[in-house]
Amino acid sequence: MTAVHVPGTPLIEDGRLLSTNPATGVEAGRLPVASPADVEAAVARARSASGWWAGLDVAGRRERLLRWRARLASRIEELAELVHVEGGKPVAEAVVEVVTAVEHVDWAARNAKRVLGPRRVRSRLMLAEFAAHLEYQPYGVIGVIGPWNYPVFTPIGSIAYALAAGNAVVLKPSEYTPAVGQWLVDSFAEVVHEEPVFTAVHGLGDVGAALCRSGVDKVAFTGSTATGRKVMAACAESLTPVLIEAGGKDAMIVDTDANLDAAAEAAVWGGLTNAGQTCIGIERVYAVEGVFDGFVDRVVQRAERLTVGADGTDIGPITMPSQLEVIRRHIDDALARGGRAVLGGADAVQPPYVQPTVLVDVPEDSVAVREETFGPTLTINRVRDVDEAVARTNALRYGLGGSVFGRRRAMAVAQRLRSGMASVNSALTFAGMSTLPFGGVGNSGFGRIHGADGLREFARPKAITRRRARSLLPATTFDRTDADVARLVKLVKLFYGR
Ligand code: NDP
């Protein structure tokens, strides 16, 4: 008996990886599966290309990256359509994703020189006879392993910054979105055709594992916390450094002085955009007692208007069919343990779709509050005050982003969140701010993409001291005398001893 193919589930046929649309089952891409030898060969090609790429001056890389940016910008609709066809994401959401990625390519290209370029740094009194020089040198080859939920924006957050820093990149796209990954590679090759500076290898998780063991100089992984652990373990074998961008369970806090309409609008978009399949998506909300009912009413009014379906809707299908069971389990568990569905609920999961679901008064120890749901669902719980909201928000091991709505205390509350990012009176906006670093704490990972920290993540600091005068107080030589040492002690006591 042949197994029935569930639309959206990747297939391997005759050594090719097939991706299909999760709503229609229509084929989106067919890419050759890489063997371990193919992965090694790709990294070897990238290694030789990296020499050429690093050897270009910064202006040469900048000019090519800006041409790639222009190529992406001029073909937004085409790429958004492919994202829609392959992963099911509504076209408008895919457009926003591509636009955000374009902004990151632009910023990384324009700022690499300023952030990474050679500079003199100050000497201190102790070694005043030496000049200090700092620069950031590329690693060589970066292996980028990407997820399916933002197949353009997320890998580009690593790829653009790694390329701008002077590295070559080998991408392993998610098995659910290989065609989008290949599209990125092909569009780059149209502007940089001299050397294979940015290439892709396709296949299932074992291809990602092979990339970790292929001798790349650093791995930038974005995906689930569980896979992140495997990636780290594989990289540990060869001390290959890793950047881990993992899952989240981001919260929104709604304070008593919040604009409730704006908060509801942001909660619905931040929680339900991309059918809730967003690492920094709002999954839980804590609203302070006095505003709880008014906030929940507004959320329901907005969320019940959203349309669900394959084309031209607000909410598309769940990209990874196996996630439907996770979403169903979270909703069922929340309801079984005393939570109430004020929208959607028990029958919300209608494969391949999930109807918008808002759950209130959900026990804090239920899976719907503690684990990543990755569906168009929100839990909203009431809290006494913002202190309780912060305590509950920070109670999980995840710590990616977060959102705070309010006036007087909002900034201070955002600063207290145990997370890498936060937005005040909006949701998710830090992801598009190319000047700001992006990354998590705890189970959400470590390391940063985006911004100056994101550029530095893909470069090694190189520190050089250069003698500019004779040492008056020789210390780092066997030629020093007892008198030199005594003078040294006297000097240190004089300057640092009080
Ligand atoms: P997975 O962890 O399942 O997969 C991520 C990538 O790792 C895929 O390309 C996958 O390949 C590959 N992979 C699987 N097994 C291995 C292995 N043993 N060694 C190396 N690579 C492997 O995550 P998803 O694709 O399901 O993505 C969703 C997750 O990503 C969510 O948890 C989400 O929160 C998180 N995410 C985090 C972001 C952030 O910036 N912090 C941004 C976006 C998403 P294959 O698909 O072929 O199995």
Residues whose N, C-alpha, C, O or C-beta is under 5 A from the ligand:
A	BS01	NDP	I145 G146 P147 W148 T154 K172 P173 S174 E175 Y176 G203 L204 G205 G208 A209 T222 G223 S224 T225 T227 K230 V231 E245 A246 G247 G248 C279 S444
